């Protein structure tokens, strides 16, 4: 490793912490807020999510194209990180704040729909340039592993903060109490906590932008057009394979994080238990960051990734088995630890895979396109969330879930929530493992040959300059 390589990389990682504060609130708690607090209809929620993703399919690559053609004194990526996080913070706060519209009314549906779409757009403005910086730091696979691990460590920390503290702070900041004098989750609590997360998002992004330098940015030789944008998406076969297996595995994980708030409220009958559950998950996420750097010293990245998915599947299987035992929460937490370790290492490897796909695309197509390819990462995450949301809202609707009943919901709702929490995630990740193992070819000697070709090309370019 080159001397001074790590300098600035921890500052880069801090940006991921802020991004995941917004991610966590949106992916894990927005559904509960919309169904229970705003009392929006499930049919509306089933409609708006896929429509928003159709727009993302256009907007995300468009943003990638804009970033690839950006050239300012601050650099290529950092201006958009700052602009995007500021806009996303404003939208996040407004999304969890009812401006006084009638609960369940049409104006409230419209207000939420507009902000829902705006959250995706502003998140794209920050997320694409942030993760696009990874391959610009280095083309060495080992160093990319380290950078991705650092960024994912802060990303996991941000998700952990939201998962652990939200069940604590929302009731603490709320003004509503039940008949027994216990604090309830209300609109005031959601609004204040989302605003705190929004302010933190901008603060962490500002630190990252101020202390991260863009030293090795490869500027595109040609201006990108939408024709080339679609050419990349169509002809980079490994990008399409990645999109499929990563989308399925991410959807499996989002199912757990999104359904957990319903599970502990309705099935467990105690929302506060989610904090301990999330703490275990956060510990697993930290431990999981060590898997890729350690295992890749002894085995291939491909086998490391397969190990991560298998560990996650076994963790979910253990959660399902323990759900039927008397020691429900202790056993579930232990199995969730294993699943979290697998998921954390999975995310690290996926970030590195995207950097490899950038190199593969340059060798195959003749031009480099970090931002467009990394825009697909944000899009696949949103598609994964869409899969989770459709399953969640469809399950709640079919099972006669009522946000006002909490633990007094019918058995049909409890069974549906348990199924979505413990079984469906494992099925999605099993499908992801099969596709990865049979279709993804960027590993071993083939990937080594791509790296060698790229190094030779870059050396030739440097010699021409000299």
Secondary structure as GFF3:
##gff-version 3
##sequence-region A 1 466
A	DSSP	alpha_helix	9	24	.	.	.	ID=ss1
A	DSSP	pi_helix	25	29	.	.	.	ID=ss2
A	DSSP	alpha_helix	30	32	.	.	.	ID=ss3
A	DSSP	pi_helix	33	37	.	.	.	ID=ss4
A	DSSP	alpha_helix	42	68	.	.	.	ID=ss5
A	DSSP	alpha_helix	78	95	.	.	.	ID=ss6
A	DSSP	alpha_helix	106	132	.	.	.	ID=ss7
A	DSSP	alpha_helix	134	137	.	.	.	ID=ss8
A	DSSP	alpha_helix	141	173	.	.	.	ID=ss9
A	DSSP	alpha_helix	187	211	.	.	.	ID=ss10
A	DSSP	alpha_helix	226	235	.	.	.	ID=ss11
A	DSSP	alpha_helix	237	262	.	.	.	ID=ss12
A	DSSP	pi_helix	263	267	.	.	.	ID=ss13
A	DSSP	alpha_helix	273	295	.	.	.	ID=ss14
A	DSSP	alpha_helix	301	323	.	.	.	ID=ss15
A	DSSP	alpha_helix	328	365	.	.	.	ID=ss16
A	DSSP	alpha_helix	370	398	.	.	.	ID=ss17
A	DSSP	three_ten_helix	406	408	.	.	.	ID=ss18
A	DSSP	alpha_helix	411	422	.	.	.	ID=ss19
A	DSSP	alpha_helix	424	439	.	.	.	ID=ss20
A	DSSP	alpha_helix	444	465	.	.	.	ID=ss21
###
